[in-house]
Amino acid sequence: MASPRALLARVARLEQARIAPRSLFEREYGSFDAFEVEARAGMAAGVLDTRDMPAILNSIRRWHVEGLWRR
């Protein structure tokens, strides 16, 4: 029979394995939507290019939704 500590460690590992991995955007901004809000604010402030950034955001959103960041 396994010790209680070993069982607790195993349960902790199993619980961590159930948690879906988070993308860089989720870790840094909380969600991709929060990143997009910040990027759009940067476009409005003239910090980010308003011609290219919408296409970049669409590409990153697709990358995020399809889970391609996991590869």
N, C-alpha and C positions, 0 to 999 in steps of 0.2 A: 504494500500500500504506500502511496506517495505521501510525503509530508505535507502539512497544510501550507507551508510557504511555497513549496513547489507547485501545488495546485493553484495558489493565488497568482503566482508568476505566469502559469500557463493560461489562466483566465485573462490576465492582463494582456498577454500576447494575442490571444484570440479576439479580444475586444478591439485592439489596435488594428488587427487585420481586417475587421469588418468596416472600419472607417474608410470611406472612399478617399483616395488621394486628392489633394487639392492642387490646383494649378498655381502658378506664380502669381497670377492676378488675384486669385482668392486669398492667397497668403499675404500679399502686400496691401491690397485694397479692400479686402473683405468679400468682393465679388467683381465680376467683370463689369457689371453695370456701374459700379462706383468708379472703376478705372475710366470707363467711357465718359462719365460725367466730368471727371477731372480733365480728360483729354479735350472734350468740347469746350470747357472753360479756358483751356490753353489756346484753343483755336480762336475763341472770342477775344482773348487778350492779345492775340497776334504773336504768341510764342510758338505755336504750331501752324504749319502750312494748311490753310483751308482748302487747297486744291487736292492735296495728296492724303491728308489724314482721314477723311471719310472712307476712302478705299482701304486704307490700312486698318482702320477699325473694323470694317466688314470682314477683312481677311483674318484678323485676329479673333473676331467673334466666331467665325467658322472653325478655326483651329481649336478654339476653346470648346465649343459645343460638340464637335466631333471627337474630342478627346485626343487629338493628335499630339498634344503636349506630353502625353504619357510615354511616347516612343523614345 
